[in-house]
Amino acid sequence: MIIIGEKLNSSIPSIQTAMETRNKEEILKVIKEQAENGADFLDVNTALLSNEEDAMKWIIEMIMKNTDVGIMLDSPNPKVVQACIKDIKDRKVIINSVTLVDRQEYIDIALEYNAGIVALPIDSRMPDTLEKRYENIDRLIELLTSRGIKKDSIYVDILVESLAVNPGSSDESINTLNYVKEKYSGIKTTCGLSNISFGLPKRALVNCAFLTIAVANGLDSAIMNNTSRMLMDTLHAALAVSGQDEYCLEYIQYVRNN
């Protein structure tokens, strides 16, 4: 599974402060910790800063100098993504995200730079039924592929919401995942994993439970806290139990290394 580290996000108060004050030591620590714990990509979100573009470029430069991981550009502002993607050389990029009504400039940027793109299947609001989710997915995939985006560059977000707000969130997200896997061969799935536990106590337990179910149903990637030993233990065990780790070789190697 593709692991996308979630920690470089300005919605996290301590990270926002470190970004605002240009605390290089703290940001570099977060970068290296995620890279060393198996991240394939690092999500970079500086959207809550007044100097979003400059901060994102600063962080990208540190990622490129100190790791070999891919970069997820996570911004509501296409101008910021356009400015920052130019600085990324010799590594994979995913742009997060395009919807049915917003940020469709990202399609052209993804095509120009051969980047992956997260497809967020919403229009003016969050879909309130599974049928609406499926309809939005169909429309968004049609839009992306008709514009020239390759199927293996598309990451459909399965729209994970907090169980504290929506008790049916897990079922809805897994049904969404299964819909994509069954109908669209070659298209990847993703989610913001930690959303499932927002507002709940002992969030790691809920995250681990949902991750196990999602992995068993074929989730391709997740934006997650890969610095959590509990979560990474769960991921490797779930991949082995669900038959996605032949002879448990990756699980065995992971245990030996930890």
Backbone as CSV, one residue per row, in Angstrom:
resi,resn,N_x,N_y,N_z,CA_x,CA_y,CA_z,C_x,C_y,C_z
1,MET,0.829,-1.200,0.000,0.000,0.000,0.000,0.864,1.251,0.000
2,ILE,0.377,2.285,-0.649,1.096,3.560,-0.718,0.807,4.358,0.542
3,ILE,1.871,4.677,1.274,1.739,5.382,2.548,2.081,6.852,2.342
4,ILE,1.154,7.717,2.721,1.333,9.163,2.576,1.343,9.790,3.967
5,GLY,2.492,10.289,4.379,2.617,10.880,5.714,1.793,12.147,5.852
6,GLU,1.064,12.260,6.956,0.083,13.339,7.124,0.574,14.524,7.964
7,LYS,1.772,14.457,8.521,2.133,15.359,9.612,2.517,16.781,9.192
8,LEU,2.872,16.993,7.928,3.268,18.337,7.491,2.028,19.124,7.069
9,ASN,1.149,19.342,8.029,-0.141,19.942,7.738,-0.384,21.127,8.671
10,SER,-0.679,22.270,8.086,-0.835,23.489,8.882,-2.085,23.479,9.753
11,SER,-2.958,22.478,9.601,-4.112,22.370,10.491,-3.737,21.796,11.851
12,ILE,-2.509,21.267,11.971,-1.990,20.794,13.248,-1.342,21.998,13.938
13,PRO,-1.859,22.435,15.086,-1.384,23.696,15.682,0.133,23.779,15.854
14,SER,0.764,22.730,16.359,2.214,22.785,16.583,2.978,22.891,15.268
15,ILE,2.462,22.248,14.229,3.108,22.313,12.919,2.886,23.682,12.293
16,GLN,1.698,24.231,12.456,1.438,25.574,11.943,2.405,26.586,12.562
17,THR,2.621,26.470,13.869,3.556,27.373,14.542,4.967,27.202,14.001
18,ALA,5.382,25.947,13.819,6.727,25.683,13.300,6.881,26.215,11.878
19,MET,5.829,26.105,11.092,5.868,26.645,9.734,5.927,28.170,9.742
20,GLU,5.107,28.784,10.583,5.053,30.247,10.633,6.371,30.848,11.103
21,THR,7.037,30.193,12.058,8.281,30.711,12.623,9.518,30.197,11.887
22,ARG,9.283,29.411,10.831,10.375,28.806,10.058,11.338,28.050,10.976
23,ASN,10.743,27.221,11.824,11.524,26.389,12.728,12.071,25.193,11.944
24,LYS,13.227,25.394,11.350,13.800,24.376,10.466,14.053,23.066,11.199
25,GLU,14.540,23.138,12.413,14.855,21.933,13.176,13.600,21.080,13.395
26,GLU,12.503,21.719,13.754,11.269,20.978,14.020,10.677,20.383,12.742
27,ILE,10.636,21.172,11.675,10.071,20.679,10.416,10.936,19.557,9.847
28,LEU,12.237,19.714,9.933,13.140,18.673,9.425,12.990,17.378,10.221
29,LYS,12.763,17.503,11.509,12.517,16.326,12.345,11.273,15.584,11.885
30,VAL,10.215,16.319,11.596,8.961,15.707,11.139,9.154,15.054,9.772
31,ILE,9.879,15.720,8.892,10.161,15.167,7.566,10.912,13.848,7.679
32,LYS,11.997,13.853,8.427,12.841,12.655,8.517,12.129,11.516,9.239
33,GLU,11.374,11.842,10.273,10.675,10.806,11.029,9.679,10.060,10.139
34,GLN,8.956,10.797,9.313,8.002,10.151,8.416,8.711,9.342,7.339
35,ALA,9.767,9.917,6.759,10.510,9.221,5.708,11.132,7.932,6.233
36,GLU,11.664,7.990,7.444,12.330,6.821,8.019,11.352,5.748,8.475
37,ASN,10.070,6.108,8.591,9.057,5.144,9.027,8.186,4.645,7.881
38,GLY,8.731,4.679,6.674,8.082,4.000,5.565,7.171,4.823,4.683
39,ALA,7.190,6.142,4.802,6.337,6.962,3.933,6.814,6.876,2.486
40,ASP,5.874,6.709,1.570,6.175,6.773,0.141,6.053,8.208,-0.371
41,PHE,5.132,8.955,0.238,4.925,10.371,-0.079,4.772,11.135,1.230
42,LEU,5.085,12.429,1.195,4.772,13.315,2.301,3.767,14.351,1.818
43,ASP,2.635,14.421,2.493,1.636,15.442,2.206,2.136,16.774,2.763
44,VAL,2.102,17.820,1.939,2.527,19.150,2.371,1.349,20.107,2.232
45,ASN,0.854,20.584,3.371,-0.273,21.510,3.393,0.101,22.730,4.221
46,THR,0.216,23.870,3.553,0.537,25.131,4.229,-0.605,26.136,4.066
47,ALA,-1.806,25.639,3.837,-2.937,26.472,3.435,-3.350,27.500,4.468
48,LEU,-3.081,27.243,5.751,-3.517,28.170,6.789,-2.508,29.291,7.052
49,LEU,-1.443,29.316,6.287,-0.433,30.360,6.464,-0.689,31.516,5.499
50,SER,-0.342,32.717,5.924,-0.517,33.878,5.054,0.446,33.833,3.869
51,ASN,1.587,33.174,4.069,2.590,33.036,3.014,2.635,31.579,2.540
52,GLU,1.479,31.060,2.126,1.352,29.639,1.792,2.388,29.173,0.781
53,GLU,2.550,29.921,-0.295,3.459,29.497,-1.361,4.906,29.443,-0.883
54,ASP,5.372,30.486,-0.217,6.756,30.513,0.260,7.023,29.382,1.252
55,ALA,6.064,29.155,2.145,6.243,28.094,3.136,6.290,26.720,2.473
56,MET,5.426,26.490,1.488,5.430,25.206,0.805,6.745,24.985,0.062
57,LYS,7.246,26.014,-0.599,8.525,25.892,-1.307,9.665,25.587,-0.332
58,TRP,9.638,26.225,0.820,10.664,26.008,1.844,10.653,24.555,2.312
59,ILE,9.473,24.019,2.540,9.352,22.642,3.007,9.745,21.657,1.901
60,ILE,9.314,21.926,0.679,9.669,21.053,-0.445,11.182,20.968,-0.601
61,GLU,11.845,22.101,-0.466,13.308,22.109,-0.584,13.945,21.200,0.465
62,MET,13.433,21.239,1.696,13.978,20.371,2.743,13.695,18.895,2.465
63,ILE,12.509,18.607,1.965,12.180,17.222,1.638,13.129,16.692,0.570
64,MET,13.372,17.498,-0.439,14.215,17.052,-1.546,15.673,16.892,-1.141
65,LYS,16.137,17.720,-0.231,17.534,17.647,0.205,17.780,16.511,1.186
66,ASN,16.740,16.063,1.892,16.961,15.151,3.006,16.267,13.794,2.877
67,THR,15.496,13.589,1.822,14.801,12.317,1.638,14.734,11.981,0.144
68,ASP,14.234,10.784,-0.137,13.984,10.417,-1.528,12.500,10.089,-1.758
69,VAL,11.635,10.567,-0.863,10.207,10.239,-0.954,9.497,11.150,-1.949
70,GLY,8.315,10.703,-2.383,7.476,11.528,-3.227,6.806,12.631,-2.425
71,ILE,6.167,13.558,-3.138,5.553,14.721,-2.496,4.101,14.846,-2.948
72,MET,3.211,15.027,-1.969,1.813,15.348,-2.265,1.599,16.832,-2.008
73,LEU,1.234,17.575,-3.042,0.953,18.999,-2.922,-0.517,19.159,-2.559
74,ASP,-0.766,19.664,-1.363,-2.109,19.692,-0.791,-2.505,21.146,-0.547
75,SER,-3.242,21.702,-1.508,-3.593,23.127,-1.414,-4.913,23.396,-2.120
76,PRO,-5.710,24.339,-1.608,-6.918,24.756,-2.312,-6.635,25.785,-3.404
77,ASN,-5.368,26.179,-3.545,-5.002,27.260,-4.450,-4.163,26.748,-5.623
78,PRO,-4.739,26.653,-6.816,-3.988,26.158,-7.972,-2.733,26.968,-8.291
79,LYS,-2.746,28.259,-8.003,-1.558,29.073,-8.278,-0.382,28.637,-7.415
80,VAL,-0.667,28.249,-6.171,0.392,27.760,-5.283,0.954,26.446,-5.807
81,VAL,0.081,25.537,-6.208,0.535,24.254,-6.736,1.346,24.453,-8.016
82,GLN,0.873,25.301,-8.897,1.587,25.570,-10.145,2.982,26.126,-9.870
83,ALA,3.095,27.014,-8.892,4.389,27.615,-8.568,5.326,26.614,-7.919
84,CYS,4.776,25.717,-7.082,5.626,24.815,-6.302,6.037,23.555,-7.059
85,ILE,5.181,23.071,-7.933,5.495,21.817,-8.622,6.710,21.979,-9.533
86,LYS,6.965,23.202,-9.966,8.123,23.458,-10.821,9.444,23.170,-10.110
87,ASP,9.430,23.246,-8.787,10.658,23.057,-8.014,10.950,21.591,-7.703
88,ILE,10.026,20.705,-8.033,10.188,19.293,-7.677,10.808,18.549,-8.844
89,LYS,11.961,17.960,-8.596,12.696,17.264,-9.650,12.944,15.802,-9.252
90,ASP,12.811,14.942,-10.237,13.237,13.537,-10.102,12.534,12.778,-8.989
91,ARG,11.267,13.063,-8.781,10.489,12.247,-7.852,9.005,12.370,-8.163
92,LYS,8.234,11.409,-7.643,6.810,11.359,-7.934,6.060,12.456,-7.179
93,VAL,4.981,12.933,-7.816,4.145,13.985,-7.236,2.680,13.586,-7.371
94,ILE,1.915,13.844,-6.315,0.459,13.729,-6.355,-0.120,15.082,-5.972
95,ILE,-1.157,15.515,-6.702,-1.829,16.781,-6.397,-3.146,16.477,-5.689
96,ASN,-3.377,17.142,-4.567,-4.557,16.911,-3.734,-5.331,18.231,-3.574
97,SER,-6.503,18.388,-4.164,-7.303,17.454,-4.934,-8.217,18.245,-5.860
98,VAL,-8.863,17.535,-6.802,-9.821,18.147,-7.712,-11.219,17.645,-7.378
99,THR,-12.221,18.501,-7.500,-13.621,18.116,-7.287,-14.402,18.364,-8.583
100,LEU,-15.686,18.128,-8.531,-16.523,18.372,-9.710,-16.734,19.854,-9.990
101,VAL,-16.486,20.700,-8.992,-16.752,22.126,-9.182,-15.551,23.019,-8.887
102,ASP,-14.517,22.484,-8.244,-13.384,23.324,-7.826,-12.047,22.757,-8.304
103,ARG,-11.096,23.671,-8.490,-9.690,23.361,-8.703,-9.446,22.465,-9.925
104,GLN,-10.238,22.645,-10.964,-10.032,21.817,-12.142,-8.800,22.223,-12.940
105,GLU,-8.190,23.350,-12.548,-6.889,23.722,-13.115,-5.846,22.648,-12.816
106,TYR,-6.070,21.886,-11.746,-5.129,20.832,-11.378,-5.004,19.753,-12.451
107,ILE,-6.018,19.600,-13.269,-5.963,18.584,-14.325,-4.853,18.920,-15.311
108,ASP,-4.814,20.162,-15.754,-3.769,20.579,-16.696,-2.389,20.517,-16.058
109,ILE,-2.298,20.884,-14.788,-1.004,20.826,-14.095,-0.532,19.378,-13.996
110,ALA,-1.442,18.474,-13.645,-1.081,17.055,-13.535,-0.616,16.506,-14.875
111,LEU,-1.287,16.896,-15.942,-0.881,16.444,-17.271,0.501,16.982,-17.645
112,GLU,0.734,18.248,-17.359,2.012,18.869,-17.735,3.182,18.244,-17.001
113,TYR,2.976,17.889,-15.732,4.088,17.393,-14.916,3.994,15.888,-14.628
114,ASN,3.104,15.197,-15.326,2.956,13.751,-15.160,2.747,13.369,-13.695
115,ALA,1.861,14.099,-13.047,1.594,13.894,-11.626,0.320,13.083,-11.426
116,GLY,0.241,12.403,-10.279,-1.008,11.797,-9.866,-1.952,12.877,-9.373
117,ILE,-3.237,12.528,-9.280,-4.213,13.517,-8.829,-5.278,12.837,-7.985
118,VAL,-5.603,13.460,-6.852,-6.666,12.956,-5.985,-7.998,13.488,-6.489
119,ALA,-8.937,12.559,-6.695,-10.281,12.913,-7.155,-11.223,12.862,-5.968
120,LEU,-11.695,14.027,-5.551,-12.591,14.147,-4.404,-14.027,14.218,-4.935
121,PRO,-14.812,13.150,-4.794,-16.107,13.076,-5.480,-17.226,13.857,-4.793
122,ILE,-17.039,15.166,-4.760,-18.075,16.055,-4.229,-18.349,17.138,-5.262
123,ASP,-19.543,17.726,-5.183,-19.821,18.879,-6.036,-19.857,20.117,-5.149
124,SER,-21.007,20.709,-4.943,-21.068,21.892,-4.080,-21.103,21.524,-2.606
125,ARG,-21.348,20.236,-2.305,-21.393,19.782,-0.914,-21.104,18.290,-0.854
126,MET,-20.942,17.803,0.355,-20.691,16.386,0.569,-21.920,15.575,0.141
127,PRO,-21.752,14.504,-0.627,-22.905,13.686,-1.012,-23.564,13.047,0.209
128,ASP,-24.888,13.035,0.241,-25.592,12.546,1.425,-26.159,11.136,1.256
129,THR,-25.924,10.513,0.107,-26.319,9.122,-0.107,-25.205,8.398,-0.846
130,LEU,-25.205,7.068,-0.748,-24.225,6.287,-1.498,-24.421,6.469,-2.998
131,GLU,-25.668,6.530,-3.417,-25.946,6.697,-4.838,-25.344,7.985,-5.372
132,LYS,-25.421,9.055,-4.573,-24.828,10.321,-4.992,-23.304,10.220,-5.027
133,ARG,-22.719,9.508,-4.067,-21.266,9.279,-4.104,-20.876,8.594,-5.414
134,TYR,-21.602,7.529,-5.744,-21.282,6.764,-6.945,-21.443,7.621,-8.199
135,GLU,-22.500,8.394,-8.240,-22.718,9.285,-9.386,-21.565,10.284,-9.520
136,ASN,-21.152,10.861,-8.406,-20.045,11.823,-8.435,-18.744,11.167,-8.885
137,ILE,-18.502,9.950,-8.410,-17.300,9.226,-8.832,-17.310,9.012,-10.337
138,ASP,-18.436,8.549,-10.867,-18.542,8.311,-12.310,-18.283,9.590,-13.098
139,ARG,-18.882,10.678,-12.665,-18.719,11.950,-13.377,-17.283,12.445,-13.309
140,LEU,-16.660,12.300,-12.140,-15.306,12.818,-11.962,-14.291,11.986,-12.733
141,ILE,-14.456,10.673,-12.713,-13.540,9.823,-13.482,-13.694,10.083,-14.976
142,GLU,-14.929,10.265,-15.419,-15.156,10.591,-16.830,-14.481,11.910,-17.193
143,LEU,-14.593,12.900,-16.319,-13.949,14.188,-16.566,-12.438,14.032,-16.679
144,LEU,-11.846,13.342,-15.727,-10.388,13.218,-15.694,-9.855,12.418,-16.881
145,THR,-10.478,11.294,-17.158,-9.978,10.460,-18.260,-10.222,11.120,-19.614
146,SER,-11.324,11.855,-19.746,-11.595,12.530,-21.025,-10.600,13.656,-21.287
147,ARG,-10.032,14.177,-20.206,-9.024,15.237,-20.337,-7.609,14.674,-20.520
148,GLY,-7.477,13.355,-20.429,-6.186,12.743,-20.702,-5.445,12.191,-19.506
149,ILE,-6.036,12.247,-18.309,-5.392,11.676,-17.127,-5.469,10.149,-17.210
150,LYS,-4.341,9.484,-17.035,-4.315,8.019,-17.074,-4.975,7.449,-15.818
151,LYS,-5.597,6.295,-15.964,-6.300,5.687,-14.841,-5.383,5.465,-13.648
152,ASP,-4.148,5.019,-13.887,-3.267,4.723,-12.762,-2.693,5.967,-12.101
153,SER,-3.075,7.145,-12.602,-2.678,8.410,-11.969,-3.803,9.001,-11.126
154,ILE,-4.967,8.337,-11.120,-6.139,8.844,-10.404,-6.278,8.134,-9.057
155,TYR,-6.429,8.924,-7.997,-6.645,8.417,-6.640,-8.016,8.905,-6.177
156,VAL,-9.001,8.031,-6.170,-10.341,8.425,-5.739,-10.396,8.424,-4.215
157,ASP,-10.758,9.562,-3.649,-10.914,9.680,-2.200,-12.250,9.045,-1.799
158,ILE,-12.211,8.119,-0.842,-13.430,7.403,-0.448,-14.226,8.148,0.628
159,LEU,-13.851,9.385,0.897,-14.644,10.308,1.723,-14.901,9.772,3.140
160,VAL,-13.829,9.644,3.894,-13.946,9.196,5.286,-14.356,10.366,6.172
161,GLU,-15.432,10.192,6.926,-15.904,11.187,7.880,-15.779,10.638,9.300
162,SER,-15.863,11.524,10.260,-15.761,11.110,11.660,-16.968,10.286,12.086
163,LEU,-16.696,9.188,12.785,-17.773,8.380,13.361,-18.537,9.149,14.424
164,ALA,-17.887,10.122,15.043,-18.549,10.920,16.072,-19.655,11.793,15.483
165,VAL,-19.553,12.088,14.210,-20.532,12.926,13.521,-21.486,12.079,12.686
166,ASN,-20.930,11.055,12.044,-21.715,10.183,11.168,-21.459,8.731,11.547
167,PRO,-22.334,8.109,12.307,-22.126,6.728,12.755,-21.987,5.721,11.615
168,GLY,-22.488,6.084,10.444,-22.382,5.184,9.298,-21.175,5.431,8.424
169,SER,-20.274,6.277,8.893,-19.147,6.692,8.058,-18.301,5.527,7.561
170,SER,-17.959,4.605,8.433,-17.104,3.486,8.030,-17.752,2.663,6.923
171,ASP,-19.010,2.288,7.117,-19.717,1.504,6.104,-19.793,2.255,4.783
172,GLU,-20.081,3.541,4.844,-20.208,4.333,3.623,-18.884,4.400,2.868
173,SER,-17.804,4.589,3.603,-16.493,4.673,2.958,-16.072,3.336,2.360
174,ILE,-16.333,2.240,3.074,-15.977,0.923,2.547,-16.832,0.581,1.332
175,ASN,-18.107,0.941,1.364,-18.953,0.740,0.180,-18.445,1.557,-1.004
176,THR,-17.990,2.769,-0.725,-17.420,3.614,-1.778,-16.155,2.987,-2.344
177,LEU,-15.317,2.478,-1.464,-14.095,1.791,-1.869,-14.419,0.607,-2.773
178,ASN,-15.363,-0.210,-2.350,-15.726,-1.391,-3.140,-16.307,-1.013,-4.496
179,TYR,-17.072,0.057,-4.530,-17.633,0.512,-5.808,-16.516,0.827,-6.805
180,VAL,-15.506,1.562,-6.351,-14.397,1.923,-7.236,-13.630,0.678,-7.671
181,LYS,-13.318,-0.206,-6.724,-12.515,-1.388,-7.034,-13.233,-2.311,-8.013
182,GLU,-14.551,-2.414,-7.862,-15.318,-3.326,-8.718,-15.575,-2.763,-10.111
183,LYS,-15.709,-1.439,-10.224,-16.096,-0.848,-11.501,-14.925,-0.305,-12.305
184,TYR,-13.858,0.119,-11.639,-12.793,0.838,-12.337,-11.433,0.181,-12.124
185,SER,-11.124,-0.776,-12.965,-9.822,-1.426,-12.900,-8.717,-0.415,-13.198
186,GLY,-7.685,-0.421,-12.362,-6.531,0.446,-12.597,-6.572,1.764,-11.864
187,ILE,-7.741,2.168,-11.400,-7.841,3.421,-10.656,-7.595,3.148,-9.174
188,LYS,-6.805,4.012,-8.551,-6.434,3.825,-7.148,-7.460,4.477,-6.214
189,THR,-7.428,4.044,-4.964,-8.269,4.632,-3.924,-7.380,5.196,-2.816
190,THR,-7.901,6.186,-2.122,-7.156,6.791,-1.024,-8.143,7.361,-0.004
191,CYS,-7.608,7.825,1.125,-8.461,8.478,2.127,-7.586,9.217,3.129
192,GLY,-8.223,10.147,3.836,-7.611,10.748,5.011,-7.978,9.866,6.190
193,LEU,-7.116,8.938,6.538,-7.450,7.882,7.495,-7.873,8.434,8.854
194,SER,-7.173,9.433,9.354,-7.426,9.938,10.705,-8.784,10.623,10.845
195,ASN,-9.427,10.941,9.717,-10.755,11.556,9.791,-11.752,10.666,10.522
196,ILE,-11.571,9.352,10.431,-12.541,8.414,11.000,-12.695,8.581,12.509
197,SER,-11.630,9.029,13.178,-11.632,9.073,14.644,-11.735,10.471,15.223
198,PHE,-11.890,11.475,14.378,-11.899,12.856,14.874,-12.994,13.036,15.920
199,GLY,-12.608,13.613,17.059,-13.548,13.872,18.141,-13.757,12.725,19.103
200,LEU,-13.037,11.620,18.885,-13.194,10.440,19.745,-11.969,10.254,20.642
201,PRO,-12.133,9.605,21.796,-10.975,9.286,22.638,-10.186,8.109,22.051
202,LYS,-8.921,7.994,22.442,-8.046,6.902,21.989,-8.166,6.705,20.474
203,ARG,-7.885,7.776,19.761,-8.102,7.792,18.318,-7.324,6.699,17.589
204,ALA,-6.141,6.377,18.078,-5.319,5.374,17.394,-6.031,4.036,17.290
205,LEU,-6.805,3.666,18.304,-7.529,2.393,18.273,-8.550,2.381,17.139
206,VAL,-9.278,3.471,17.004,-10.283,3.567,15.942,-9.604,3.579,14.571
207,ASN,-8.514,4.335,14.454,-7.779,4.382,13.192,-7.303,2.992,12.777
208,CYS,-6.775,2.231,13.742,-6.279,0.884,13.447,-7.404,-0.044,13.011
209,ALA,-8.539,0.046,13.683,-9.674,-0.809,13.327,-10.147,-0.515,11.911
210,PHE,-10.281,0.769,11.591,-10.743,1.124,10.248,-9.703,0.746,9.198
211,LEU,-8.433,0.972,9.496,-7.373,0.627,8.544,-7.419,-0.854,8.187
212,THR,-7.616,-1.702,9.182,-7.682,-3.144,8.936,-8.812,-3.483,7.960
213,ILE,-9.986,-2.907,8.191,-11.123,-3.167,7.312,-10.845,-2.637,5.904
214,ALA,-10.298,-1.448,5.813,-10.036,-0.835,4.510,-8.992,-1.618,3.725
215,VAL,-7.927,-2.048,4.395,-6.897,-2.845,3.731,-7.484,-4.159,3.218
216,ALA,-8.311,-4.791,4.021,-8.932,-6.054,3.619,-9.813,-5.880,2.388
217,ASN,-10.320,-4.667,2.189,-11.170,-4.383,1.035,-10.396,-3.770,-0.138
218,GLY,-9.064,-3.697,-0.006,-8.239,-3.305,-1.141,-7.854,-1.850,-1.243
219,LEU,-7.916,-1.103,-0.139,-7.483,0.299,-0.169,-6.054,0.387,-0.702
220,ASP,-5.836,1.298,-1.655,-4.527,1.401,-2.301,-3.563,2.342,-1.597
221,SER,-4.088,3.361,-0.928,-3.216,4.344,-0.289,-3.987,5.049,0.811
222,ALA,-3.237,5.693,1.717,-3.885,6.456,2.782,-2.969,7.568,3.236
223,ILE,-3.572,8.720,3.502,-2.870,9.799,4.193,-3.024,9.491,5.673
224,MET,-1.919,9.221,6.346,-2.005,8.647,7.685,-0.801,9.042,8.524
225,ASN,-0.907,8.783,9.818,0.193,9.049,10.745,1.114,7.834,10.767
226,ASN,2.035,7.788,9.837,2.904,6.615,9.750,4.025,6.636,10.792
227,THR,4.033,7.658,11.657,4.987,7.642,12.776,4.418,6.885,13.972
228,SER,3.168,6.469,13.873,2.537,5.687,14.938,2.926,4.226,14.798
229,ARG,3.647,3.701,15.790,4.052,2.293,15.749,2.823,1.379,15.720
230,MET,1.793,1.731,16.481,0.585,0.913,16.506,-0.050,0.836,15.124
231,LEU,-0.123,1.964,14.455,-0.764,2.006,13.141,0.057,1.232,12.109
232,MET,1.361,1.379,12.146,2.207,0.668,11.188,2.239,-0.833,11.472
233,ASP,2.225,-1.212,12.745,2.100,-2.634,13.088,0.815,-3.198,12.495
234,THR,-0.266,-2.459,12.675,-1.570,-2.891,12.165,-1.555,-3.019,10.649
235,LEU,-0.962,-2.042,9.975,-0.924,-2.059,8.517,-0.220,-3.308,7.995
236,HIS,0.957,-3.594,8.514,1.711,-4.746,8.009,1.030,-6.061,8.334
237,ALA,0.428,-6.146,9.510,-0.314,-7.356,9.859,-1.544,-7.507,8.961
238,ALA,-2.244,-6.412,8.699,-3.450,-6.459,7.869,-3.117,-6.860,6.434
239,LEU,-2.021,-6.352,5.901,-1.604,-6.731,4.552,-1.303,-8.224,4.470
240,ALA,-0.667,-8.753,5.519,-0.356,-10.183,5.545,-1.620,-11.025,5.656
241,VAL,-2.500,-10.668,6.588,-3.718,-11.457,6.823,-4.659,-11.413,5.624
242,SER,-4.672,-10.299,4.896,-5.581,-10.157,3.757,-5.007,-10.724,2.459
243,GLY,-3.843,-11.374,2.551,-3.266,-12.020,1.385,-2.539,-11.097,0.430
244,GLN,-2.172,-9.915,0.893,-1.483,-8.951,0.034,0.024,-8.924,0.288
245,ASP,0.510,-9.888,1.034,1.927,-9.976,1.380,2.319,-11.452,1.280
246,GLU,2.789,-11.848,0.098,3.045,-13.262,-0.184,4.054,-13.865,0.797
247,TYR,3.631,-14.961,1.411,4.432,-15.666,2.416,4.808,-14.769,3.601
248,CYS,4.101,-13.661,3.759,4.316,-12.720,4.875,5.743,-12.172,4.896
249,LEU,6.373,-12.086,3.738,7.776,-11.674,3.688,7.970,-10.232,4.146
250,GLU,7.062,-9.343,3.720,7.198,-7.947,4.134,6.910,-7.799,5.627
251,TYR,5.958,-8.548,6.108,5.650,-8.517,7.549,6.851,-8.982,8.363
252,ILE,7.468,-10.065,7.937,8.630,-10.603,8.660,9.772,-9.591,8.656
253,GLN,10.006,-8.973,7.480,11.089,-7.988,7.401,10.796,-6.782,8.270
254,TYR,9.523,-6.359,8.286,9.130,-5.225,9.123,9.376,-5.524,10.594
255,VAL,8.976,-6.714,11.053,9.168,-7.095,12.457,10.653,-7.139,12.805
256,ARG,11.460,-7.679,11.911,12.910,-7.753,12.155,13.525,-6.361,12.289
257,ASN,13.007,-5.415,11.510,13.573,-4.067,11.513,13.081,-3.222,12.682
258,ASN,12.031,-3.699,13.380,11.451,-2.899,14.438,11.478,-3.622,15.778
